[in-house]
Amino acid sequence: MRSAVYAAGGSCRQDTTYDIWTCWAGQGLIRRLDGRGGGTIYGSTYYLAATDPKSFWGSRYGAVMAHEAAHYAQWITVGPALAPAYLQAEGVSWVLTGPGGCGNIFEILAGLNAGNYRC
């Protein structure tokens, strides 16, 4: 999927502190991946709907990246089955807490505050 970022004129870089890639390509491509325009992780790559994750998150960058690294650890544990499991958890979350992911077990385990969730 990184190739789609490059094709859309975006960029990627490896963040060795958190052992994940960050990619950004502006609102269009990532909004389609994420549905909200924030960001999403797939495997070891965090896709962000901004021009650069450090400038987008500012002082929250470290907390958000730690949150995404927790999701990457979930990917390592569960594998590609995490994608449908996450979507199912998001559906349960929607019923329990409304939109926003505050009831999603994967987000709770990764840390809602660190992930910039407002619950």
KAJO-V241145 format. One record per residue. N is the residue number from 1. PHI is phi in radians with two decimals (999 if undefined). PSI is psi as a letter, one per 40 degrees, with the letter a starting at -180 (none if undefined). OMEGA is omega as a letter, one per 20 degrees, with the letter a starting at -180 (999 if undefined). Layout:
# KAJO-V241145
N/PHI/PSI/OMEGA
N/PHI/PSI/OMEGA
This chain:
# KAJO-V241145
1/999/e/r
2/-1.06/d/r
3/-1.09/d/r
4/-1.16/d/r
5/-1.13/d/r
6/-1.09/d/a
7/-1.12/d/r
8/-1.49/e/r
9/1.51/e/a
10/-1.60/a/a
11/-2.40/i/r
12/-2.41/i/r
13/-2.61/i/r
14/-1.55/h/r
15/-1.74/h/a
16/-1.25/d/r
17/-1.11/d/a
18/-1.88/e/r
19/1.01/f/r
20/-2.35/i/r
21/-1.54/i/r
22/-2.09/h/r
23/-2.27/i/r
24/-2.47/i/a
25/-2.57/f/a
26/1.47/i/a
27/-1.11/d/a
28/-1.01/c/a
29/-1.12/d/a
30/-1.23/d/r
31/-1.03/d/r
32/-1.20/d/r
33/-1.30/d/a
34/-1.70/d/a
35/1.48/e/a
36/-2.10/d/a
37/1.67/e/r
38/-1.47/c/r
39/-2.93/i/r
40/-2.66/i/r
41/-1.95/h/r
42/-2.33/h/a
43/1.14/b/a
44/-1.72/e/a
45/-2.08/h/r
46/-1.73/h/a
47/-1.72/h/a
48/-2.20/h/r
49/-1.55/g/r
50/-2.63/i/a
51/-1.46/d/a
52/-2.92/h/a
53/-1.06/d/a
54/-1.17/d/r
55/-1.31/d/a
56/-1.16/d/a
57/-1.57/d/r
58/0.99/b/a
59/-1.18/e/r
60/-1.56/e/a
61/-0.91/d/a
62/-1.06/d/a
63/-1.15/d/a
64/-1.14/d/r
65/-1.17/d/r
66/-1.11/d/r
67/-1.06/d/r
68/-1.17/d/r
69/-1.12/d/r
70/-1.13/d/r
71/-1.14/d/r
72/-1.08/d/r
73/-1.08/d/r
74/-1.11/d/r
75/-1.08/d/r
76/-1.08/d/a
77/-1.28/d/a
78/-1.66/d/a
79/1.43/a/a
80/-1.03/e/r
81/-1.13/e/r
82/-1.10/d/a
83/-1.02/d/r
84/-1.19/d/r
85/-1.14/d/r
86/-1.11/d/r
87/-1.09/d/r
88/-1.13/d/r
89/-1.10/d/r
90/-1.17/d/r
91/-1.12/d/r
92/-1.08/d/r
93/-1.04/d/a
94/-1.03/d/a
95/-1.16/d/a
96/-1.38/d/a
97/-2.23/e/a
98/1.48/a/a
99/-1.14/i/r
100/2.12/e/r
101/1.39/e/a
102/-1.19/e/r
103/-1.86/e/a
104/-1.35/h/a
105/-1.03/d/r
106/-1.19/d/r
107/-1.24/d/r
108/-1.06/d/a
109/-1.17/d/r
110/-1.45/e/r
111/1.75/h/a
112/-1.06/d/a
113/-1.11/d/r
114/-1.07/d/r
115/-1.45/e/r
116/1.22/f/r
117/-1.42/i/r
118/-1.91/g/a
119/-1.93/none/999
